[in-house]
Amino acid sequence: MKQVEQLWEKLVLLLADRLEARTRGAEGSEEVEAHQQVDLAAQRLADELREGAEKISQQRDAPPELWRALSNIADGMRPRVQGTVDARRMYLRYMKLDVPDVAPSRRLTRASETEVSGLEKDVVYLESLLDRQKLEDLKELMRQLNSERRSSRPHRAVPEDAGSAGARGHPGAGPAAPRAHPGADGPDGGDGQGIRDEHLNAEALKQLSEQKDMNDASRRSRS
């Protein structure tokens, strides 16, 4: 994406230079000759687009629509740029010979307009592909984030008896064990076992005392 954006920026700069030349017009040989440097820059950019397409196509997971677009733009630029170069060369030749002929000027104007029209389409075309690819990358990023968010959610622990018939109130299940009253818990957090043992011991002592009294009374009556 970074490489394609850099090439797109160069296309925009070339288009700006061509528009500037068309606005000024071919008023003199010096002005027309000065834009030969722009012709050379356009030829180099066409070569860069072709080389960029080849390099990007060799990268893993490179979007094919991007490097194919670079290749198509390069193939379309070359003949248009060459048409401008040839028309400019002929115009300068006629200017040096001082031949009164308007045909070379018209030819250069048509070639420049054809090149500018093609550049405008290429800039818009490549920009739309870049925007589309950025949108696809954003969608993929959102899918990854949603997947990671779902996988990182904590799972609630399910009690072992949560799925039993008794816990679900199944008709065939027996009655659930009664819950201990909150007040039955001892101070140590137990289930009140110490209190129940104390009550049982008191009942046993009472029965032993009553049995002893009965035995004593029986012995006195026999005597």
C-alpha positions as CSV (number, residue, x, y, z in Angstrom):
1,M,0.0,0.0,0.0
2,K,2.8,2.4,0.8
3,Q,4.6,1.8,-2.5
4,V,1.4,2.2,-4.4
5,E,0.6,5.4,-2.6
6,Q,4.0,6.9,-3.4
7,L,3.5,6.1,-7.1
8,W,0.1,7.6,-7.0
9,E,1.6,10.8,-5.5
10,K,4.1,11.0,-8.4
11,L,1.2,10.7,-10.8
12,V,-0.5,13.6,-9.2
13,L,2.6,15.7,-9.4
14,L,3.1,14.9,-13.1
15,L,-0.5,15.8,-13.8
16,A,0.0,19.2,-12.0
17,D,3.1,19.9,-14.2
18,R,1.2,19.0,-17.4
19,L,-1.7,21.2,-16.4
20,E,0.6,24.0,-15.7
21,A,2.2,23.7,-19.2
22,R,-1.2,23.6,-20.9
23,T,-2.3,26.7,-19.0
24,R,0.7,28.7,-20.1
25,G,0.5,27.5,-23.7
26,A,3.2,27.2,-26.3
27,E,4.1,30.9,-26.6
28,G,7.8,30.3,-27.3
29,S,10.4,27.7,-27.9
30,E,12.1,28.3,-24.5
31,E,8.9,27.5,-22.7
32,V,8.2,24.4,-24.7
33,E,11.8,23.3,-24.5
34,A,11.8,23.7,-20.7
35,H,9.0,21.1,-20.4
36,Q,11.3,18.5,-22.0
37,Q,12.4,17.8,-18.4
38,V,8.7,17.0,-17.6
39,D,8.7,14.6,-20.6
40,L,11.7,12.8,-19.1
41,A,10.1,12.6,-15.7
42,A,6.9,11.1,-17.3
43,Q,9.0,8.4,-19.1
44,R,10.8,7.6,-15.8
45,L,7.5,7.3,-14.0
46,A,6.1,4.9,-16.6
47,D,9.1,2.7,-16.0
48,E,8.7,3.0,-12.2
49,L,5.1,2.0,-12.5
50,R,6.1,-1.1,-14.5
51,E,8.8,-2.0,-12.0
52,G,6.6,-1.4,-9.0
53,A,3.9,-3.7,-10.5
54,E,6.5,-6.5,-10.9
55,K,7.9,-6.1,-7.4
56,I,4.5,-6.0,-5.7
57,S,3.2,-9.0,-7.7
58,Q,6.1,-11.0,-6.1
59,Q,5.1,-10.1,-2.6
60,R,3.0,-12.6,-0.6
61,D,-0.6,-11.7,-0.2
62,A,-0.2,-8.6,-2.4
63,P,-3.7,-7.4,-3.7
64,P,-3.6,-8.4,-7.4
65,E,-5.9,-5.5,-8.4
66,L,-3.3,-3.0,-7.2
67,W,-0.3,-4.3,-9.1
68,R,-2.4,-5.0,-12.2
69,A,-3.6,-1.4,-12.1
70,L,0.0,-0.2,-12.0
71,S,0.9,-2.4,-14.9
72,N,-2.1,-1.1,-16.9
73,I,-1.4,2.5,-16.1
74,A,2.2,2.1,-17.2
75,D,1.2,0.5,-20.5
76,G,-1.2,3.3,-21.2
77,M,1.2,6.1,-20.2
78,R,4.0,5.1,-22.5
79,P,2.4,5.8,-25.8
80,R,0.8,9.0,-24.6
81,V,4.0,10.3,-23.2
82,Q,5.9,9.3,-26.4
83,G,3.3,11.1,-28.4
84,T,3.9,14.3,-26.4
85,V,7.7,13.8,-26.7
86,D,7.5,13.4,-30.5
87,A,5.1,16.4,-30.9
88,R,7.4,18.6,-28.8
89,R,10.5,17.6,-30.7
90,M,8.8,18.4,-34.1
91,Y,7.5,21.7,-32.8
92,L,11.0,22.8,-31.6
93,R,12.4,21.8,-35.0
94,Y,10.0,23.9,-36.8
95,M,10.6,26.8,-34.4
96,K,14.3,26.7,-35.1
97,L,13.8,26.6,-38.8
98,D,11.4,29.5,-38.6
99,V,8.9,27.8,-40.8
100,P,5.5,29.5,-40.6
101,D,3.4,26.3,-39.9
102,V,0.7,26.0,-37.2
103,A,0.4,22.2,-37.6
104,P,3.3,21.3,-35.1
105,S,1.7,23.6,-32.5
106,R,-1.7,22.0,-32.9
107,R,-0.2,18.5,-32.8
108,L,1.6,19.3,-29.5
109,T,-1.6,20.7,-28.0
110,R,-3.5,17.6,-29.0
111,A,-0.8,15.3,-27.6
112,S,-0.7,17.2,-24.4
113,E,-4.4,17.2,-23.9
114,T,-4.5,13.4,-24.6
115,E,-1.8,12.8,-22.0
116,V,-3.5,15.0,-19.4
117,S,-6.9,13.3,-20.0
118,G,-5.3,9.9,-19.5
119,L,-3.4,11.1,-16.3
120,E,-6.6,12.4,-14.8
121,K,-8.3,9.0,-15.3
122,D,-5.3,7.1,-14.0
123,V,-5.1,9.3,-10.8
124,V,-8.8,8.8,-10.1
125,Y,-8.7,5.1,-10.9
126,L,-5.7,4.3,-8.7
127,E,-7.1,6.5,-5.9
128,S,-10.4,4.5,-5.9
129,L,-8.5,1.2,-5.7
130,L,-6.4,2.5,-2.8
131,D,-9.5,3.6,-0.9
132,R,-11.2,0.3,-1.6
133,Q,-8.2,-1.7,-0.4
134,K,-8.0,0.5,2.8
135,L,-11.7,-0.3,3.4
136,E,-11.1,-4.0,3.0
137,D,-8.2,-3.9,5.4
138,L,-10.3,-2.0,7.9
139,K,-13.1,-4.6,7.6
140,E,-10.5,-7.5,8.1
141,L,-9.1,-5.7,11.1
142,M,-12.6,-5.4,12.6
143,R,-13.3,-9.1,12.0
144,Q,-10.0,-10.0,13.8
145,L,-10.8,-7.7,16.7
146,N,-14.3,-9.2,17.1
147,S,-12.9,-12.7,17.0
148,E,-10.2,-11.9,19.6
149,R,-12.8,-10.3,21.8
150,R,-15.1,-13.3,21.7
151,S,-12.2,-15.7,22.4
152,S,-11.1,-13.6,25.4
153,R,-14.4,-13.6,27.1
154,P,-14.3,-15.4,30.5
155,H,-16.4,-18.6,30.6
156,R,-18.7,-18.9,33.6
157,A,-18.0,-22.0,35.8
158,V,-20.9,-24.4,35.8
159,P,-21.5,-26.3,39.2
160,E,-21.1,-30.0,39.0
161,D,-24.7,-30.6,40.1
162,A,-26.1,-27.8,37.9
163,G,-27.1,-30.2,35.2
164,S,-28.6,-32.9,37.5
165,A,-32.3,-33.6,37.5
166,G,-32.7,-32.6,41.1
167,A,-31.1,-29.2,40.5
168,R,-33.4,-28.6,37.5
169,G,-36.5,-29.7,39.4
170,H,-37.1,-32.8,37.2
171,P,-40.3,-34.6,38.0
172,G,-38.5,-37.8,38.8
173,A,-35.9,-36.2,41.0
174,G,-36.0,-36.6,44.8
175,P,-36.4,-33.6,47.1
176,A,-33.5,-31.4,47.4
177,A,-31.6,-31.4,50.6
178,P,-32.8,-28.7,53.0
179,R,-30.4,-25.7,53.4
180,A,-29.1,-25.1,56.9
181,H,-30.6,-22.2,58.6
182,P,-28.1,-19.2,58.8
183,G,-28.3,-19.2,62.5
184,A,-27.2,-22.9,62.7
185,D,-23.7,-22.0,61.7
186,G,-21.2,-21.9,64.5
187,P,-18.9,-19.1,65.2
188,D,-16.1,-21.0,63.4
189,G,-18.2,-21.1,60.2
190,G,-19.2,-24.8,60.7
191,D,-22.6,-26.3,60.3
192,G,-23.7,-26.3,64.1
193,Q,-22.3,-29.7,64.8
194,G,-20.9,-28.6,68.2
195,I,-24.3,-27.3,69.3
196,R,-26.0,-30.5,68.4
197,D,-23.4,-32.7,70.2
198,E,-23.9,-30.6,73.3
199,H,-27.7,-31.2,73.2
200,L,-27.3,-34.9,72.8
201,N,-24.8,-35.1,75.7
202,A,-27.2,-33.3,78.0
203,E,-30.1,-35.7,77.1
204,A,-27.8,-38.7,77.8
205,L,-26.8,-37.3,81.2
206,K,-30.4,-36.8,82.1
207,Q,-31.4,-40.3,81.2
208,L,-28.5,-41.8,83.2
209,S,-29.5,-39.7,86.2
210,E,-33.1,-40.9,86.0
211,Q,-32.0,-44.5,85.6
212,K,-29.7,-44.2,88.7
213,D,-32.6,-42.8,90.7
214,M,-34.8,-45.8,89.7
215,N,-32.1,-48.3,90.6
216,D,-31.6,-46.7,94.0
217,A,-35.3,-46.8,94.7
218,S,-35.5,-50.5,93.7
219,R,-32.7,-51.4,96.0
220,R,-34.3,-49.6,99.0
221,S,-37.6,-51.4,98.4
222,R,-35.9,-54.8,98.4
223,S,-34.1,-54.1,101.5
